[in-house]
């Protein structure tokens, strides 16, 4: 008997927070939810390739993003009947993201004012247009497959398109600056010098990659696997994105920018490369998600039959990544020309005292000074030169000349001034808190 005033016990359940829905029931739920997607699909498939704009890519991205989340909420990824449909939707979204970046670049390319030669510009635009055409072809194939997949499960697909006024409108692509790793710089010239230095670092990154066109499929695959995994592609994209964000934070719309035409051109090179690298990331993701072995083997084979993986890799390297690298390389003279304009390059020679040595801790303080100002500083020990912003380069150089007492630095006067103060202060060997106030920024960690 239940005591007076007490609540009656709930019916016994299995404790699960989820209710299993049958595949037949889900077909009805999906049919209602996917109506907008299929009406948009009809509208897009009726358009000529040349009529697709950024807005159409954006609408497809937005709708597939929402639909993919809906499918994931119902666990479609792990269902034999709907797993392939879910992968189709995810693939459409990824290819549309790549297409959005390429379409944006195609429209804006001339306005970036790069210093590519007319022939280079023509070749770059030809690759961009070919890539856009390939991506549109892939999207048309995937959208057609999505229609067939729905009808095979008894899902009614509408025949009408989506009215223009009902399509998703592109929202402003505005974000706060990516500046968590940026110092508060002292003056405008220092800011420009750091942007130029960052651009040269990006040039060095692409030099190390040795990007080149490769016709042979096996050789191309080997190369991309070594230098352009999805993780690596995201690093390249983020590096250039940070460069552009630094420019927009410190230089864009300033008086100095309006008076120096080299500056917007430098940004044009960074922006063009960024849009191409965004597309590279999405294309590499498309390939890797369907060869990881984490998804159903049959699903991966069916997708491979729709969009040829080798062609995706061809466009990834020989068109998109290739021109990203070329556009960065062609911008190098701008950065090299800007750097001495906005820095006062000097030489500094210092000698170690008898009671100190240049080991890891003081080397880290030197690196902290150089990174504080963001402009290149070169250190020379007995004829060997190294990058003073790299702790590894410094320690290798020092380790190669353990008895050296004299060091030469070449770079802007500001970091050289602080390096001289550091050496005069005994390299902080008596405690970092004892460093002069001019070096107080080192106390928070080099």
Secondary structure as GFF3:
##gff-version 3
##sequence-region A 1 446
A	DSSP	alpha_helix	23	33	.	.	.	ID=ss1
A	DSSP	alpha_helix	35	45	.	.	.	ID=ss2
A	DSSP	three_ten_helix	49	51	.	.	.	ID=ss3
A	DSSP	alpha_helix	54	73	.	.	.	ID=ss4
A	DSSP	three_ten_helix	76	78	.	.	.	ID=ss5
A	DSSP	alpha_helix	83	108	.	.	.	ID=ss6
A	DSSP	three_ten_helix	109	112	.	.	.	ID=ss7
A	DSSP	alpha_helix	118	152	.	.	.	ID=ss8
A	DSSP	three_ten_helix	164	166	.	.	.	ID=ss9
A	DSSP	alpha_helix	188	209	.	.	.	ID=ss10
A	DSSP	alpha_helix	217	227	.	.	.	ID=ss11
A	DSSP	alpha_helix	230	250	.	.	.	ID=ss12
A	DSSP	alpha_helix	255	259	.	.	.	ID=ss13
A	DSSP	alpha_helix	261	289	.	.	.	ID=ss14
A	DSSP	alpha_helix	297	306	.	.	.	ID=ss15
A	DSSP	alpha_helix	309	315	.	.	.	ID=ss16
A	DSSP	pi_helix	316	321	.	.	.	ID=ss17
A	DSSP	alpha_helix	322	341	.	.	.	ID=ss18
A	DSSP	beta_strand	345	351	.	.	.	ID=ss19
A	DSSP	alpha_helix	360	373	.	.	.	ID=ss20
A	DSSP	beta_strand	377	381	.	.	.	ID=ss21
A	DSSP	beta_strand	384	387	.	.	.	ID=ss22
A	DSSP	alpha_helix	391	400	.	.	.	ID=ss23
A	DSSP	beta_strand	406	412	.	.	.	ID=ss24
A	DSSP	alpha_helix	413	424	.	.	.	ID=ss25
A	DSSP	three_ten_helix	426	428	.	.	.	ID=ss26
A	DSSP	three_ten_helix	432	434	.	.	.	ID=ss27
A	DSSP	three_ten_helix	437	444	.	.	.	ID=ss28
###
